[in-house]
């Protein structure tokens, strides 16, 4: 499961899907291979016993191949590489040994550096030329090639290869190969942020693994499903999948494989607010994962648990293991999240300068992450087009022919019209230009508007900086609805949407014509107040609090609409929106930590604050 965890994070490792598939066109592997997934440890015991009896080179080759497959399924690629080396040595004097291709595939699939991976890809591509296209062995080689392409950061090539292999498994008799490939395809769709498609593929794989008795594949698919459901905020369903995955992994693979599911279950419980259960699961996972790359993820979760237990000093000590300067792909996202946790811990302890520094770095990394997401989505779409290149080329050709015919027709018409009345053409062209501009403006307005509340979105705020530029004074207020997640979990997203819409309408009606409000993300709203002091900003926020408190949701009448707010102000010639939002966010966190339903502002005591407003003297 370690290999699946890493492949889901798209780091430089292979996948267990590539490790397991069988390359045996001559059907010489024997019955032992059929048992390797059901009982990999038992297969290893049988292999050791039979190797001690000095078998023939042909039989020794398959025994070492079975050992390599078993070790890959047990998350021991290092031992699988040794098995492949021993196996190739055993058949050195038998150039026609049927296990050669399986052993070469194992050797290539365990490559840990780019030169070896590239050499392995070339070797396996040559081997494919001797196989029947679409055969189980051919599909297996494509699977391994795609995994290697992922490992050396060739996402387009990997997507194209895995998609081709998956399509080959559509016919009967290839259900085992398809079960493994659904896991890889789901990971590809998740990388392209197609969550619904990824879950549908995962469900297909789960059904196939259960129907064809593939328990380790099932454990991996259930683990993958738990991760995806957690990301979709369906933590209760995620816990069901992760619990089953951990049980199978502990029985067949060992404590380290089970620890990955326990770590994911820890995160799901943390999101649900089950702090004690989360702490217990993360503590259980921390031992087996202590020497793996996932130890940073466990440390981050334990730090978040410490914050939930109101113990920021413990959180800081735990987060130090994550922010150790390492910036590999597998840990960069974890480090970004760790910066946010450390900022909140520092703010809770009054270390505002350090908190501000962490939040600034966090924002920089998040912007880069959004840019990387767009680049990845573009790459995945481009790769999909290349898989269907013949159809695409034919379609483009037909479109171009139609376009050429239409262009020719229009040109003839324009020629006739021009000969009659040139002035009419000018008028029509002018109208077309104006219509195009209006259409572009409509598209821009659509992209800048949050579809749910009708408010401007974050993109709009950054694109329209007229409220910031040229101002001598600017204040911002960052509002976050309290206990919104609990409302969503209990009453559903429709009720949550109603709450956001009602609150947005009330908030917008309580600001001035010169102010601007935007949906900043999730249940957060940002108000920009030009030429406005902190005192006046607090007054406006409290008007919103009083008005929104009267909101009653039909489907959740007992829910009290409340929010926490952070206020920040900046004056001078070089006003920075990013700096203001970072300051307001830190103040917002202080408001949450102080008990919610209040405002925190970094101001001097020159204004008589309402009872639910806290003055943050430490905030700069």
N, C-alpha and C positions, 0 to 999 in steps of 0.2 A: 504493500500500500504506500510505502514511501515513494516509490517511483510514480505512482498515480498522483500523489500529492504534489510532487514536483512538476509533473507534466501539466497538472491543472494550473499551476502557477507559471507554466511555460518557461521553466528554467532549463539549464543545459543538461538534461538527462533524458534517457529513453523512457519507454513506458512498458509496463508488464504485458500489454497487449502484444508488443513486438517480441517479448521474451518467450511467450508461450507457443505461438503458432508453429505448426508442424510442417516440415519440408521433407516429405517422404513420397515422391512420385512413384517409386518402385514398391512401396508398401513393405519395407523391410524392418521397420522400427520395432515391431513386436508389441505384445500386449502391455508391456510395462509403461509405454508412453501413454496409453489410455487411462492409466491410474494416477498419472503424475499430478493432476490438479486436485483430484479427490483426496490424495494422501501424499504430499510431496516429501514429508519426513520418512514415511514408510518406504517410498521409492528410493530414497538415499540409502536406507539400510540394506535394501535388496541389492542396489548397485555395488555397495562396498563388499558384500558377500560374494557376488559373482565376479568382481574384478580380482578378488583374492584367488579365484580358481584358474587364473591365467587363460582367459577366453581368446578366441581368434581375433585378429585385427578388426574384422568386420563387426563382430559382436562387441568388442571393446569400444569401438567408435560410437555405437549407439548407447552403450552404457554410460560413457562420459557425456554424450549429448543429453540423455535423460537426467543425469546429475546436474548439468548446466541449467536445463529448464526448471528443475526443482528448486535450485538455488535462486534463480530469478524470481520465481513465485514466492520464495521466502524472503525477498528483499535483500539478497546477498549477491549483487552483481559482481563484487570482487571475487567471490568464490566461483561464480559462473565463468568468469574470464579464465580462471585457472583450469576449470574443467575443459573448456574449449581448447586450451593449449595442450593439455594431456591427450585429449581425444585426437587432435590433429597429429600429434606425435605418434600415437598408436597406429594410425592408418597411413603413415608416411610411405610405407612400402606397398600400399595397396591403392594405386591411383584411381581405381574404379569403385572405391568403397562408397556404399550408398549413404553413409552418414556424413560424408565430406561437406555437402552443402549446408546441412543443419549445423555442423560445427563451425563452418566459416561464418554463417549467419549469427551464431552466438558470439563469436569472436568480434565481428563487426558491431553487433548490438551493444556490446559492453565497452565500446570505445569511449574514453574519457577526455580526449583532446581532439581539436579540430583536424589536424593532419590525418590522424588515424580514422576519424569519422569519414572524411572525404575519400580516403582510400577504400574504406569499407563500402561506401555508396557506389563507387566505380566498380568494385569487385562484384557486388550484388546485381548491379545493372547488367554486367556482362553475363552473369549466371541466368538472368531472366530470359536472355535471348535463346537459351536452350530448353526453355519450359513452354508448355502450352499456355497461351494467354487465357487468363481467367480461371486457371486451375487453382486448387487450394495452395499448392506450393508457390505459384506466381503471386497470389494474393498475400501470402505470408511475407514474401520478399518485399512487396510494395509497402506493407505495414512497417517493416523494419527500416526501409529506406526513408519513409516519411518521418519516423521517430528520430532517425539520425539527422534529417534535415532540420527538424525542430531544435535538436540539440546544438546545432551550429548556427542558429539564428537565420534560417531561411524560411520564414513563415509562408511566403507565397508558394514556394516549391512544395513544402510539406502539406499545405492545404490541398494543392492539386493532386499530390500523390495519394494521400489518405482518402480523398473524395473518390478518386478513381477506384481504389481498392474496395471501398464501401459499396459502390455501385455494382461491382462485379459479384457481390454476395447476394444479389437479389434473387437468384434462382435457388430451387430446393437443393438440399444436401450441403449447404454452406452455412448452416445456422450457427455453428460454433465460431467460425471466423467472423460472422456478422456480429455476434454478441460482443466480441472483443472490440471490433471496429466502431460499434456504436459509442463506446466510451471515448475513443479518440475523436470521433466526429462531434460528439457533444462538447468536448473540450474546445474544439475549433470554433463551434458556434458561440460558445460562451466567451471566447476571446474576442469574437466579433460583436459581442453584447446582444446576441439574439437569445435571450434567456428562455423564451417560450419554446423555441426550436430545440435548444439544448436539453430542456427537461423532457420534451417529447421523445427525443432520441434516447435519452437515458432510460426512460420508462420502457422503450422497446428492448433495450439491452437487458434490463432487469427481468422482463418476461421471458426472453430467450435463455438467460442464464438459469432461471428456475426450471424451465421446461426441459433443458438438456443437461441438467445436473452439473453445473459449472460453479462450484461453491466459492472459489477464490475470486473468480470473475464477478460473482454476485456480491461478494464483500466489497470489492473495489467500486462497483457500480452504486451500491448503497451508500458508500462513503461519498462518492461524487454527488449523489442526489442530496445527501445531507448538506454538503457545502452550498449547492445551488439554492436549496430551499431556505437556508440561513440567509443567503444574500437577498432573497425575495421577502425576507421578514416573516416567513412561515416557520418559526422556530419549533413549534410543537410537532409538526410533521417531520421536520428535520431530525428531531431527537428520536423519533421512531426508527427512521432509516439508519441513523448513526449507532443506535443501541444494537440493532441487528447486525450491522457491519462489524462492530467491535467484538460481538460474541463469536461470529464465524472466524474472524481474523485471529482471535486469541486461541481458538481451538486448532486451526490448521496452520497458522503462520507464526504465531508467537506474540509476546508482549509488545514488541516494538511496533508491529503492524497494527495491533489493537490500539496502541497509544495515539495514533493519528486520529482514529475515530473518537477517542476520548477527548482529545484536544478540541476537535470540532464541536463535540457535545458540550464541552466547557464554554465555548463561545456562545452557543445557542442558549444555554442556561443563563449566561451573563446578560444576554439581550432580553431575556424574559424577566430578569430581576431575581432569579433564583441564585443568589450569591453564594450560599453555603454549598449547594450542589455544584456550582461552577468551580468553586475553590477545591472541592474534593476531587473532581475529575482532572483539573489541571495539575494538581499535586501528584495524582496517579500517573499522568502522562509525562511529567517532567523527568522522572527517572529513566525510563527507556529511551526518551528522546534527547537525553542530556548530551550525547556526543554526535548528534545530527544537526543539520542546518535548521531544523524546526525548533531547536532550543530557544532561538530568539522569539519565535511566535509564542511559545509557552510563557516566556518571561514577560512579553508584552501583555498577554492576557492576565497573568498574575498581578501585574502593575495596575491594570484596569480594575481588577477585583479589589486591590488595596484601596484605590480611590473610592470605589463603591462602599467600602467599609470605613470611609472617612479617615484613612491613614496615609496621608500624602508622603510622609517620610519613608515608609515602607515602599510606596510606589516608586519614589526616586531611586531607592537602592536597587529595586528590581529592574528599572528601566535602563540602568547603567550598562547591563549586559547586552542590551539591544543596540544602544548608540555607541558602539565601540570604534566607529570610523569605517567599518566595512560597507561597501556600496555595491555588492554584487546584485544582479538582477533579482535573484531569489529573495533578497532581504531589503531591497530599496523601498518597496511598498510598506513593509513592516516598520522600517525606520521612519518613514513619513508619519505613520500613525503614532509611533512612539514620541515624536516631537510634540504632537498635540497633547498626549497624555502628560508628558513632562511639563509642558507649559501650564496645564491646569494644576498639576501638583505644586509647581513653583508659585503660581498665583495664590493657591490656598495657604502657602507658608509666608506670603507677603514678599516674595522675591520677584517683584514686578519687572525689573530690568531683564532678568533671565527669561521670564515668561514671554515678554515682548519679543526677545530674540528668537525664541523657539517658534512662536506663532508666525513671525515673519518668514522664517525658513520653511515652515509648513506650507504657507501660502505659495511660495515660490515653487515648491515641489508639486503641489496640487495643480498649479497651472500647467506645468510640464507634463503631468500625468494626463490631463485632459487633451493636450496636444498629441501625446502618444496614442491615446485611444482613437482619435480621429485618423491618425496615420495607420493604425492597425486595421480599422474598419475598411479603409480604402484598399489596403493590401489584400484583405480577405476577399473583397468584392472583385478585385482585379484577378486574383487567382481563380475564383469561380468562373469568371468569364473565359479564362484560358482553358479550363476544363471543358467548357462547351464551345471552344473556339470555332469549330466548323459550323455549328448552328448559328453562332453569333456572326460569323463572316457572311453566311448566306443571308441572314436577316439584314445586316448592314448593307449588303449589296442590293437587296430588294428595295430597301429604304432609299439608297442613293439613286437607284434607277427611277423610283417614283419621284424623288426630289428633282432629279434632272428633267424628267418629263414635265413636272409642275412648273419648274423654273422656265423651261422653254415656252410653256403655254402662257405663263404670266408675262414673259418678255414680249411675246407676240401681241398680247392684249395691250400691254403698255405702249408698244409701238403704234398700235392703231389709235389708242387714246391720245398719245402724244401728237400724232398727226392731226388730230381734231382739235384738241384743246389742252395745251401745255399747262395752262394756269390751273386746270382741274387736278392734274397730277401733283403739282406743287402743294395744293391745298390738302390732297389726300395724304401725301407723304408727311406733311406737317402734323396732320391729325394722328397718323400712325406713330410718329415720334412721341407725341404727347401721351398717347395711349400706352406706349411702352414704358414711358417714365412713370405713369400712374401705376402700371402693373408692378414695376420694380419697387415703387414705394409701398404698395400693398404687401408685397412679399417681405420687405424689410420690417414693416409694422408687425406682420405675423410672427416673424422670427424673434422680435423684441418683446412679445407679449406672452405672459403666462396663460395658457389656455384655460386653466381651471378658475382663476380668480379675475382674469381680465386685467390684472396689473402688469406694469413693466416687469421684465425679468432681469436677472443679473447681467446678461449680455447687454441689455438696453442701458443699464446704469453706466457700464464701462464705455459704451459706444457714444452715449450722449453726455458728455462731460461739461455741458454749459453751466450746470449748477455748481461746478467745482472751479473751473477756469476763471481767473480774474477776480476771485472773491478775497476779501480781507478776513472774513470769518465764516466758518462752516461748522455746523454741528451735525452729528448723525446719531440715530437711535436704532439699536438692533433689538427687535422684539422676538421672543420665542414662546410659543404657546406651551403652557405647563401641562404635563401629563397627557400630551397628545398621543403618544404611542399607546398608552393604556386605553385611551378612547378607541383607537384604531383596532387594537387587539380584541376588545370586548364587543364592539358594535359593528366593526367592519369598515372597509375603506369608504363606502358611500357616506356613512356618518362623518368620517374624518374629512371628506371632501366638503360636506355641507358646513362643517365647522370652519374650515379655511375660507370658504366663500363668504360666510356671514361675517367673520372677523374682518376680512379684507374690506368689505363694504363699509363696516362701521369705522374702521381705522381711516379709510380714505375720506369719509365724511367729516372727520374731526381734525384734519390738517388744513393748513392755509393754502390759498391759491399759489403762493410762491414755493410751497414745499412739494416734495415728491416722495411717493412710497412705492416700493417694489417688493415682489416676492423674491427673497434672497435664496431660498432653497428649503425644501421640506416644509416645516412649520415655522420658518424664520422669515421675518419681514424687516426691511431696511427703510428708514425714513431719512431723507436728506433735507436739512433745514438751513438754507443760506442766510447769512447775516443774522444769525440767531444765537443768543447766548445759551449757555448750559441751563441756566435757570428757566428760561422760556421754553427750552426743549423739554425739560422735565414737566413743566406745566401742561404742555400739549400731550405728552405721553400719559399723564395722569387723567386727562380728559378722555383719552381713548380707553384707559383702564375702566373708568367709571361707566362709559357707554357700553363697552363690550361685556361688562359683568352682567348686563341685563339680557344678554342673548340666551334664549332657551331653545335647545335642539329638540325637535319633535321625537326623534328616535332615541334620544338620551337625555330626557328632561332633568335627571339628577346631576348631570355633568355641569360643573361650574366653570364657565369660560374665564380663564385667568392667564396671565403671561408674565414672564420675567423680562427685564429690559436692561440693556447696557447703554450708557450715553457717553459720548466723547465729543470734544470740540477742539478746533485748531484754528489759529489765526496767523496772519503773515502772508508773505508773497508766495511761499512754496507749500501750499496746502496739498497733502497727499491723501487721496481717498483710501488707498490700501492701509496707510498708517492709521487713519481714523477708524476704519472697520476693524482692524486688529485690536485697537484699544477698546472699542466698544464690545468686541467679542470677549475680551478678557474681563471686562466689567460685567457682561452678561453671565459669565461663568460664576463670578462672585455672587450675583443675585440668586442663581440656582443653588449654590452651596449654602447661602444664608436662609434658605427655606422657601424659595420661589415666590411668585406673586408680588414682586417688588422691583425697584429700579436701583441700580448702582451707577454712580457717576463720579468721575475723578475731578472734583472741584474744590474750591476753598470755601470755608464756612461763612459765606456772605449772604446766603439765601436760606430762609427757613424752609427746610425740606418737609414734605408730607411724611406721615408715620411709616409708610411703606417704601420710603426712599432712603438708601444708605449712601453715605458719603465715603468714597474710597480714597483716603488720604495717601495710600501707597501708590495709587495709580498715577502714572505720568502722562 
